[in-house]
């Protein structure tokens, strides 16, 4: 049985959760304000939610800006790209898609529900 890109991504997230639950320290889930998230600019002063790190990919799966319209999300994305992360946004809202297009994101060729931008 061949898995779709979405199924593979979901499996990776489940695997990351298993590592977290086992007490390991994978990149995995980074809640706003955690040490790793803070280092990436994902602070509790600007955001709520979490990001996922998997190798050189950062998933912005649940990110809520506490100060909408201030450019904090764009700044976070620029910082991630500068650090060499590919940034992926699964299932963005219509408003978010418009913002992603302005930031040169494109739909993933294997999973049209996920938008991505590679560094560089």
HELIX and SHEET records of a PDB file:
HELIX    1   1 UNK A    5  UNK A   21  1                                  17    
HELIX    2   2 UNK A   35  UNK A   40  1                                   6    
HELIX    3   3 UNK A   72  UNK A   82  1                                  11    
HELIX    4   4 UNK A   94  UNK A  102  1                                   9    
SHEET    1   A 6 UNK A  28  UNK A  31  0                                        
SHEET    2   A 6 UNK A  47  UNK A  54 -1                                        
SHEET    3   A 6 UNK A  57  UNK A  65 -1                                        
SHEET    4   A 6 UNK A  86  UNK A  90  1                                        
SHEET    5   A 6 UNK A 114  UNK A 117 -1                                        
SHEET    6   A 6 UNK A 106  UNK A 107 -1                                        
END                                                                             
